[in-house]
Amino acid sequence: MKKIVIAGFVSGVTLLILSVLGLYVTIWFFPGIAVQYFDPAFNSGGDRFMLYFIHPFIIGLALSWFWDRFKSLLKGGRLTRGIEFGLIYVMIATLPMLWLIYSAMNVSVTMVVTWFVLALAQGLVAGLIFEKMNP
C-alpha cells in the first residue's frame, strides 16, 4: 500500500506540473483554443478553481492503484510497459469520456484533441513513473 501511495503522490506532483505547463503552452501557442474556455459551458466563477490542482493527484493515485493491480499483465521492457500502460489508460478511460463530452457539450474538436493529448501524456508519464517506482 505504501508503494501505491508514494508512487501516486509522485505522479500527482509530476502530472500537476505537466498540466500547468500544458495550460501555459495552450495559452501561448494556441490562444484561439484558450479563448474557448470563456464559454458559459465552463465554470468561470472560480469557486471550484482548486479542483483543477487536485485533479492530478486523484488521477495519480487511481492510476497507481490500477498499475499495482495489473502490472503483471504488461509484458516487455520498462519503457514498453510504461507506454503500454499509458495507452491502455487513454483508450479505456479518456477516449470514451471525451467522446461523451464532445457529443453533449459545445466544445470544438480542437479542444477535445488537446484534452486527449494531455491525457495521453499523463498516462505515459504516470506509467513510466510507476514502472520505475513500483516495478
C-alpha positions as CSV (number, residue, x, y, z in Angstrom):
1,M,0.0,0.0,0.0
2,K,2.9,2.3,0.8
3,K,4.3,1.9,-2.7
4,I,0.9,2.7,-4.2
5,V,0.5,5.9,-2.2
6,I,4.1,7.2,-2.7
7,A,4.1,6.5,-6.4
8,G,0.6,8.0,-6.7
9,F,1.8,11.2,-4.9
10,V,5.0,11.4,-7.0
11,S,3.0,11.0,-10.2
12,G,0.4,13.5,-8.9
13,V,3.1,16.2,-8.5
14,T,4.5,15.4,-11.9
15,L,1.1,15.5,-13.6
16,L,0.3,18.8,-11.9
17,I,3.4,20.3,-13.3
18,L,2.6,18.8,-16.7
19,S,-1.0,20.1,-16.5
20,V,0.1,23.7,-15.6
21,L,2.7,23.6,-18.4
22,G,0.1,22.3,-20.8
23,L,-2.2,25.2,-19.8
24,Y,0.5,27.8,-20.5
25,V,1.5,26.2,-23.7
26,T,-2.1,26.3,-24.9
27,I,-2.4,29.9,-23.9
28,W,0.9,30.9,-25.5
29,F,0.8,28.9,-28.7
30,F,-3.0,28.3,-29.2
31,P,-4.8,31.4,-27.9
32,G,-7.8,30.5,-30.0
33,I,-8.3,27.4,-28.0
34,A,-7.7,29.2,-24.7
35,V,-10.5,31.7,-25.6
36,Q,-13.0,28.8,-25.8
37,Y,-12.7,28.3,-22.0
38,F,-14.6,31.6,-21.6
39,D,-17.7,29.8,-22.9
40,P,-20.6,29.6,-20.4
41,A,-20.3,25.8,-20.6
42,F,-17.3,26.1,-18.3
43,N,-17.3,27.2,-14.7
44,S,-15.9,30.7,-14.7
45,G,-16.9,31.7,-11.2
46,G,-13.7,30.4,-9.7
47,D,-15.4,28.8,-6.7
48,R,-14.1,25.4,-7.8
49,F,-10.7,26.5,-9.1
50,M,-8.7,24.5,-6.6
51,L,-10.3,21.3,-8.0
52,Y,-8.1,21.8,-11.1
53,F,-5.0,21.4,-8.9
54,I,-6.3,18.4,-7.0
55,H,-7.2,16.5,-10.2
56,P,-3.6,15.3,-11.0
57,F,-3.4,13.7,-7.5
58,I,-6.7,11.9,-7.9
59,I,-5.5,10.6,-11.3
60,G,-2.1,9.7,-9.9
61,L,-3.5,7.7,-7.0
62,A,-6.1,6.0,-9.1
63,L,-3.6,5.1,-11.8
64,S,-1.1,3.9,-9.2
65,W,-3.6,1.5,-7.8
66,F,-4.5,0.3,-11.3
67,W,-0.8,-0.2,-12.1
68,D,-0.3,-2.2,-8.9
69,R,-3.2,-4.5,-9.7
70,F,-2.4,-5.1,-13.4
71,K,1.3,-4.5,-13.9
72,S,1.9,-8.3,-14.1
73,L,-0.2,-8.4,-17.3
74,L,2.1,-6.0,-19.1
75,K,5.0,-7.6,-20.9
76,G,8.2,-6.2,-22.3
77,G,10.9,-3.8,-21.0
78,R,10.4,-0.9,-18.7
79,L,9.8,1.6,-21.4
80,T,7.4,-0.7,-23.2
81,R,5.4,-1.5,-20.1
82,G,5.1,2.2,-19.1
83,I,4.0,3.3,-22.6
84,E,1.5,0.4,-22.9
85,F,0.0,1.3,-19.5
86,G,-0.4,4.9,-20.7
87,L,-2.1,3.8,-23.9
88,I,-4.4,1.5,-22.0
89,Y,-5.5,4.3,-19.7
90,V,-6.1,6.8,-22.6
91,M,-8.1,4.2,-24.7
92,I,-10.2,2.8,-21.8
93,A,-10.9,5.9,-19.7
94,T,-10.2,9.0,-21.7
95,L,-11.4,8.4,-25.2
96,P,-14.9,7.3,-24.2
97,M,-15.2,10.3,-21.8
98,L,-14.0,12.7,-24.5
99,W,-16.5,11.2,-27.0
100,L,-19.3,11.8,-24.5
101,I,-18.2,15.4,-23.8
102,Y,-17.9,16.2,-27.5
103,S,-21.4,14.8,-28.1
104,A,-23.0,16.6,-25.2
105,M,-21.2,19.9,-24.8
106,N,-20.5,22.9,-27.1
107,V,-16.7,22.2,-27.5
108,S,-14.6,22.2,-30.6
109,V,-12.8,19.2,-32.0
110,T,-9.5,21.1,-31.4
111,M,-10.2,21.4,-27.7
112,V,-11.1,17.8,-27.4
113,V,-7.9,16.8,-29.2
114,T,-5.8,18.9,-26.8
115,W,-7.5,17.1,-23.9
116,F,-6.7,13.8,-25.5
117,V,-3.1,14.8,-26.0
118,L,-2.8,15.9,-22.3
119,A,-4.4,12.7,-21.1
120,L,-2.1,10.6,-23.3
121,A,0.9,12.5,-21.9
122,Q,-0.4,12.0,-18.3
123,G,-0.9,8.3,-18.9
124,L,2.6,7.8,-20.4
125,V,4.3,9.8,-17.7
126,A,2.4,8.1,-14.9
127,G,3.2,4.7,-16.5
128,L,6.9,5.4,-16.7
129,I,6.9,6.7,-13.1
130,F,5.1,3.6,-11.8
131,E,7.4,1.3,-13.8
132,K,10.4,3.0,-12.1
133,M,9.0,3.2,-8.6
134,N,6.8,0.0,-8.4
135,P,8.1,-2.5,-11.0
